[in-house]
Amino acid sequence: MNQSGSPQSDRVRLRTLAIRAMRERGLEPDFPRAALAEVAAVKAAPTTTGQPVRDLRALLWCSIDNDDSRDLDQLSVADPLAGGDVKIFVAIADVCAIVSKQSAVDRHASVNTTSVYTPAIIFPMLPERLSTDLTSLAANEDRLAIVIEYTVSQDGALKHSDVYRGLVTNRAKLAYNSVGAWLAGAGPLPAPAAAVSGMDAQLKLQDGAAQALSRRRHEHGALAFETIEPRAEFDGDTLRDMKPEMPNRAKVLIENLMVAANGVTARFLDARGFPSIRRVVRTPDRWDRIVALAEETGDPLPATPDARALSEYLVRRKAADPQGFADLSQTMIKLLGRGQYVVDRPGGDPPPGHFSLAVKDYTHSTAPNRRYPDLLTERLVEAALAGDRCPYENQELEELAVHCTEQEDAANKVERQARKSAAALLVASRVGDQFDAFVTGSSPKGVWVRVVLPPIEGKLVRGDRGLDVGDRVRVRLVHIDVERGFIDFERSGQSRT
């Protein structure tokens, strides 16, 4: 109920809870007046800079993102070369052309460090006039960009790379689901692609290069997961359902192109003697539990962490149990641990790399509208291109890396709590029902389980003794609390492996 005593709509209720969760986690749900005033003073997106800019508007650039995304960070295009090689161009929105260091917009972005996505409301890192317009690589608009260029051989190796400023135009705004269906032969070529001559061949060329990159990474131990995130569906302001978002080939295409682009960026900064903020996932602390789960399937893993062995194991498990692979993926992701940001200093010890991606050189650079580490990286790249001194001292970068890791964790908790509030609202009438679930978390604070359909996660408040991450169990829904995002289960059957 609101203060007038009338019932709130689901959307308003969930929005209110999300705003409260933001504040409780030390995140700012609203933009300060100074930041909005800065944005209002920007008359148009710049198309020139004091540095050389290559005019690449004639290329068949396209964006592939979520259906409703307007904060477009990257475009891609491919060019076939002799011998089967493919040159890939990735254009990254030049956010720094408008958002300068220590501006009011930058100071707000440095607080939250990321856009936060909840079922009823999105809290963008940058004001929407920037992120969805002036700094977005919007369709049919000329935009400044940082261009990351690299050549992919037929076996997925990178032969050549370069980074420079460019002027680009998005020729087709495309979406994951429709492009993914077309690439898989399960749907027509999306209309925005069909309207551009040659875009169909362009997408197939990019897909082929992405598949080669993927094969190469997995040969080196990259882990292929299948994660399913619930997406709220509203009918007006009423929450009607939460449906899992399935992986598809277009998402894999973009993931592989961006992983390669992030590696090129990290090596570019290193070659120029600049520090960088690396994204790392360390060797997992709970490898023993991963080994134990593998033994339960009759497919043992080495006693010491081995990314390639785990990668091959995941491929075998997906073939053996495709229906249960999403659950296994979720379990492994939990056991591998979260990523974090660390600083790579010139001449210092190399960072530990990214265990899950099986890469050593990896930064976040491809989403400066949505993530602050990417905006920091863009400032470093632009300074290196201009021949300027590094815009950040090493100690400043160290503090920012720690802060970005902490705020990312806070944002994840807000998103998780908001999803749980939505899920609790959706299953309020199902208290007492039983579900098949699997354990997603186990610590001294308790045991958490996840139900696949409907996609909900909650705490096991009774019967958690002897359970660990990855165990399967029959549970009964015993209590929900929409306000706090609590969903409580009790064990109603023996665990199953």
Secondary structure by P-SEA (a helix, b strand, c coil): cccccccccaaaaaaaaaaaaaaaacccccccaaaaaaaaaccccccccccccccccccbbbbbcccccccccccbbbbbbcccbbbbbbbccccccccccccaaaaaaaaccbbbbcccccccccccccccccccccccbbbbbbbbbbbbcccccccccccccbbbbbcccccaaaaaaaaacccccccccccccaaaaaaaaaaaaaaaaaaaaaaabbbbbbbbbbbbbbccccccbbbbbbbcaaaaaaaaaaaaaaaaaaaaaaaaccccbbbbbccccaaaaaaaaaaaacccccccccaaaaaaaaaaaaaacccaaaaaaaaaaaaabbbbbbbbcccccccccccccccccccccccccccaaaaaaaaaaaaaaacccccccaaaaaaaaaaaaaaaaaaaaaaaaaaaaaaaaaacccccbbbbbbbccccccbbbbbbcccbbbbbcccccccccccbbbbbbbcccccccbbbbbcccccccc
